[in-house]
Amino acid sequence: MLQIALSQLKTHYRRFLAVALAVILGVGFLSATLMVGGTTTASLKNSIGATYAKADLIINSMDGVPEDALAAVAAVDGVSGTYALRTADAPLTSGNTTTFALLQSLSPVPSMEPTALTTGKFPTAASGVTIDSKSSEDLGLGIGDTVKLGLAPSAESALTDGSSPDAAPTRDVLITGITIPSAQPYMAGAVQIAATDELISAVTGPGALAQSAQLKLADGADLEATTSAVTAALAANGANGATVLTAEEQTLVDVAALSGGQDQLTVVLLAFSIVAILVTALVISNTFSVLVAQRTRELGLLRCIGADRKQIRNSVLIEATIVGLVSSILGVLLAAGVMALLVGWVAQNPDTEFATLAIPASAVATGISVGLVMTLVAAYLPASAATAVAPLAALRPAEETGLQNKRGRIRLSIGLFLTFIGTGLLVYGAATSALLVALPGGILSFLGILLCAGLFVPTLVSVFGRAAAPLGVPGKLAAVNAIRNPGRTTATATALLVGVTLVTMMMTGAQTSRHSFTQDLAGTYPVDLSISGVENELAAAQQALNLDGVMSTAVLTSAGSSNDGMPVYSGSATDIASVLRDDSAPLTDGMVLVPRGFPESQITVTGATTSVTLPVTQMDTPNFTPLMTTATAEQLGGVPADMPGEIWVGVDDSLDAAAIMDLRSELVEQLGVNEYQVSGAAIERATFNQIIDVLLLVVTGLLAIAVLIALIGVANTLSLSVLERTRESSLLRALGLTRGQLRGMLAVEAVLIAGVAALIGCVLGSVYGWLGAEAALGSFAIVEPSIPWLQLVAVLAVAVVAGLLASVLPARRAAKLSPVEGLAAQ
């Protein structure tokens, strides 16, 4: 039988291409998922580990390492160098720009210095610093430029620039060198400054201890003995809580801390890989059913010449083993190639050049093993069906599981039970915002629906098939043929239903989450953008209004303050209404708008010359500055001195995250303010939406693989249907059905199966997405279902078109066969 199996693979290799493609995609998806986890860990090691690249032992202590302990460690035999790593953050001012910088101390031992210079030199005194190349470009700084660093209040005595003691203490420092930006994730995006211990002490204040130290061991020093001696020296000098680890061990600790002790990304991706593998298994099973049906006469002949049922089954399993093994290896190679391309592309970016490809042995072994086992399990039922071929009659495969037999009734009962229990848990979890209850409930209910699919899928296909009646005889025949084998039609539709449901669920969940975040932000921050500390607010507001993307502006002038010191602003009621997202209460004369939860029914406002007591109206927004109209503010005698106003900006809702961030940069540049002076809901909303969009893009891309595999199953089902109806199709041709009408019949059949599966998937996905968002976000936001109708229509259209394309090859094969040849085939 081995020779027969090998002969089949060699002679009819085209028959196995669909199986091979499904296995390659499924295994490639799984292996790529495992490689993502390994690559992420390796990249983090490469970035975090760069800090410890020149050290052998790392000391860490949350309470700090005393100077006496560091001196004792330096005296330990085997320690050739000690580097106490001190860090601090401080405001850095260059011209009119103020930002925060992260300072790191220089090593007294040059060979242990982790920071690398590109140009210039390291400072030798507290009057100099180095800055990373990215920040120097962003701030327009170079060697020889001077910047101001904020100091600790206790460092005022260390001032050398003659600043007034009443001013915030600062120090002018000279940039002496430009460094390569650190790949350390904790420092990413920050202005990276290397400075002397003296300057860092001035920033942090006297008495601040180093929380980390790096040790270099002498040549030939015993690692274990030196580690023990260092630990003892630390304990003897008051550093009892300090840990001593090798550089590699410390890197692993940092990686675990950065990822919360587990790789959440890999867990999420593995969940989608399981979906892809399950869909792949369904497709493989259907495909082997096609292969068995194509060889009905051949298997019957083998039985006639002496082959028993076990040998027939083993021949099919041998074919599955070979195809599964070869395809699994190709799937692993495909995953490795794709990961290599992605990592190579990412590593070209200077900000992510630390990206490192890692292909764990577990990813290779797991991919090949799962692919092989999956293929054998999926092929077992068709292999068993092959043994039902009678030696002479060449009977068709065994009876399908239907509702009329015992197996079908058991399956239906289990499905109804899971659907009932799972739906209850899902609804309860959504109502109580308990995600850990809703998640298993959703899984159980979906499994139950899949088990019950035979109850409604053929019926829906038949109902929608009536719409094909206007197409004439081909349309009517397509509707009948689509449900001729309910079991196989259900299995094919189920494979596509899984992928479409998950894609739609993510789309609906993302849309609902985006809508909920927008509503929540509108309640928390009722203004898109707020600009503070601007001189000549009227001119600045007009300048802002001229920028693309700005729809309206409102100038808020300080009117006074309440008895408890809360500032009260005034402005034009019309302008304020144009920028406020919260329209729960209008601003009118003779009253004050206050935030939700204000404890009093009236408020006393003290202005420049007098005080006025006014009634209040609460808004839905909890975070809101009290407002009154300009006319009401005139009763207070004008604007109080030294109380700056604000500018509120309304932003075009169509702007995406990148456009809003660009608008913020334009406002900073045009109005001459710092970035921290421009805040508001638009930036928060853009950040949330960007995260949601990226997540949706990644997940949709992953689930598209499952949908692609399912569409292969649609093509396989049509192939089997064409094979089983060879005589019937030839008879129809003989009675006058043209080749075009035959192809049209099969195309309608494919569209019915794919369309019904996609429609059910869209409905289920919308419900799961809404309830999932309710369970995840309901505890801190009001969740209103938001259905992405255009995206759902696109999913349906893609499924219908894909089903149509899947019918091309089977229809072509059926149309090529002449009526006479088809009638003589069986």
GITA-V929298 format. One record per residue. N is the residue number from 1. PHI is phi as a letter, one per 20 degrees, with the letter a starting at -180 (999 if undefined). Layout:
n={N:N}
phi={PHI:PHI}
//
This chain:
n={1:2:3:4:5:6:7:8:9:10:11:12:13:14:15:16:17:18:19:20:21:22:23:24:25:26:27:28:29:30:31:32:33:34:35:36:37:38:39:40:41:42:43:44:45:46:47:48:49:50:51:52:53:54:55:56:57:58:59:60:61:62:63:64:65:66:67:68:69:70:71:72:73:74:75:76:77:78:79:80:81:82:83:84:85:86:87:88:89:90:91:92:93:94:95:96:97:98:99:100:101:102:103:104:105:106:107:108:109:110:111:112:113:114:115:116:117:118:119:120:121:122:123:124:125:126:127:128:129:130:131:132:133:134:135:136:137:138:139:140:141:142:143:144:145:146:147:148:149:150:151:152:153:154:155:156:157:158:159:160:161:162:163:164:165:166:167:168:169:170:171:172:173:174:175:176:177:178:179:180:181:182:183:184:185:186:187:188:189:190:191:192:193:194:195:196:197:198:199:200:201:202:203:204:205:206:207:208:209:210:211:212:213:214:215:216:217:218:219:220:221:222:223:224:225:226:227:228:229:230:231:232:233:234:235:236:237:238:239:240:241:242:243:244:245:246:247:248:249:250:251:252:253:254:255:256:257:258:259:260:261:262:263:264:265:266:267:268:269:270:271:272:273:274:275:276:277:278:279:280:281:282:283:284:285:286:287:288:289:290:291:292:293:294:295:296:297:298:299:300:301:302:303:304:305:306:307:308:309:310:311:312:313:314:315:316:317:318:319:320:321:322:323:324:325:326:327:328:329:330:331:332:333:334:335:336:337:338:339:340:341:342:343:344:345:346:347:348:349:350:351:352:353:354:355:356:357:358:359:360:361:362:363:364:365:366:367:368:369:370:371:372:373:374:375:376:377:378:379:380:381:382:383:384:385:386:387:388:389:390:391:392:393:394:395:396:397:398:399:400:401:402:403:404:405:406:407:408:409:410:411:412:413:414:415:416:417:418:419:420:421:422:423:424:425:426:427:428:429:430:431:432:433:434:435:436:437:438:439:440:441:442:443:444:445:446:447:448:449:450:451:452:453:454:455:456:457:458:459:460:461:462:463:464:465:466:467:468:469:470:471:472:473:474:475:476:477:478:479:480:481:482:483:484:485:486:487:488:489:490:491:492:493:494:495:496:497:498:499:500:501:502:503:504:505:506:507:508:509:510:511:512:513:514:515:516:517:518:519:520:521:522:523:524:525:526:527:528:529:530:531:532:533:534:535:536:537:538:539:540:541:542:543:544:545:546:547:548:549:550:551:552:553:554:555:556:557:558:559:560:561:562:563:564:565:566:567:568:569:570:571:572:573:574:575:576:577:578:579:580:581:582:583:584:585:586:587:588:589:590:591:592:593:594:595:596:597:598:599:600:601:602:603:604:605:606:607:608:609:610:611:612:613:614:615:616:617:618:619:620:621:622:623:624:625:626:627:628:629:630:631:632:633:634:635:636:637:638:639:640:641:642:643:644:645:646:647:648:649:650:651:652:653:654:655:656:657:658:659:660:661:662:663:664:665:666:667:668:669:670:671:672:673:674:675:676:677:678:679:680:681:682:683:684:685:686:687:688:689:690:691:692:693:694:695:696:697:698:699:700:701:702:703:704:705:706:707:708:709:710:711:712:713:714:715:716:717:718:719:720:721:722:723:724:725:726:727:728:729:730:731:732:733:734:735:736:737:738:739:740:741:742:743:744:745:746:747:748:749:750:751:752:753:754:755:756:757:758:759:760:761:762:763:764:765:766:767:768:769:770:771:772:773:774:775:776:777:778:779:780:781:782:783:784:785:786:787:788:789:790:791:792:793:794:795:796:797:798:799:800:801:802:803:804:805:806:807:808:809:810:811:812:813:814:815:816:817:818:819:820:821:822:823:824:825:826}
phi={999:f:f:f:f:f:f:f:f:f:e:d:f:f:f:e:f:f:f:f:f:f:f:g:f:f:f:f:f:f:f:f:f:f:f:f:f:f:f:f:f:f:f:f:f:f:e:f:f:f:f:d:f:d:c:d:c:c:d:c:b:f:e:n:d:f:f:f:f:f:f:f:f:f:e:f:f:o:e:d:b:c:c:e:e:d:c:a:c:b:f:c:d:c:m:e:d:c:b:d:d:d:e:c:f:e:e:f:d:g:f:d:f:f:e:d:e:d:b:n:b:f:f:d:c:f:e:c:b:d:c:f:f:f:f:f:f:f:e:m:d:b:f:n:f:d:c:d:d:f:d:f:g:f:e:f:f:e:f:c:d:m:f:f:f:f:e:f:f:c:b:f:c:e:e:d:a:d:d:f:g:f:e:f:g:f:d:f:n:e:f:e:d:d:b:f:g:f:f:f:f:f:f:e:n:f:n:f:e:f:e:b:b:d:d:d:e:f:g:n:f:f:f:f:f:f:f:f:f:f:g:f:f:f:f:f:c:n:d:f:e:f:d:c:c:f:g:f:f:f:f:f:f:f:f:f:f:f:d:m:n:b:e:f:f:f:f:f:f:f:f:f:f:f:g:f:f:f:f:f:f:f:f:f:f:f:f:f:f:f:f:f:f:f:d:g:f:f:f:f:f:f:f:f:e:p:f:e:f:f:f:f:f:f:f:f:f:f:g:f:f:f:f:f:f:f:f:f:f:f:f:f:f:f:f:f:f:f:f:f:f:f:f:f:f:f:f:f:f:g:f:c:f:f:g:c:f:c:d:f:f:f:f:f:f:f:f:f:f:f:f:f:f:f:f:f:f:f:e:f:f:f:f:f:f:f:f:e:f:f:g:d:e:l:f:f:g:f:f:f:f:c:f:e:d:f:f:f:f:f:f:f:f:f:f:f:f:f:f:f:f:f:f:f:f:f:f:f:f:f:f:d:l:d:f:f:e:f:f:f:f:f:f:f:f:f:f:f:f:f:f:e:g:f:e:c:f:g:f:f:f:f:f:f:f:f:f:e:g:f:f:n:g:g:f:f:f:f:f:f:f:f:d:f:d:g:f:f:f:f:f:f:f:f:g:f:f:g:f:f:g:f:f:f:g:f:f:f:f:f:f:f:f:f:f:f:f:f:f:f:f:f:f:e:c:f:d:f:c:c:d:d:m:e:e:l:g:f:f:f:f:f:f:f:f:f:e:f:n:e:e:a:c:b:e:d:d:f:e:q:b:e:f:e:n:f:f:c:d:c:a:f:f:f:f:f:f:f:d:f:e:e:d:f:b:e:e:c:f:m:b:c:f:c:f:f:n:f:f:d:e:b:b:d:d:d:d:f:c:b:c:c:d:c:f:d:c:e:e:f:f:e:d:b:e:g:c:c:f:f:f:f:f:f:f:e:n:o:e:f:f:l:c:f:d:c:c:d:c:e:d:g:f:e:f:e:f:f:f:f:f:f:f:f:f:f:f:f:f:f:e:m:d:e:f:f:e:d:b:q:f:f:f:f:f:f:f:f:f:f:f:f:f:f:f:f:f:f:f:f:f:f:f:f:f:f:f:f:f:f:f:f:f:f:f:f:f:f:f:f:f:f:f:f:d:g:f:f:f:f:f:f:f:f:e:p:f:f:f:f:f:f:f:f:f:f:f:f:g:f:f:f:f:f:f:f:f:f:f:f:f:f:f:f:f:f:f:f:f:f:f:f:f:f:f:e:d:f:f:c:b:e:e:d:f:c:e:f:g:f:f:f:f:f:f:f:f:f:f:f:f:f:f:f:f:f:e:f:f:g:f:f:f:f:f:f:f:f:g:f:f:f:f:e:f:c}
//
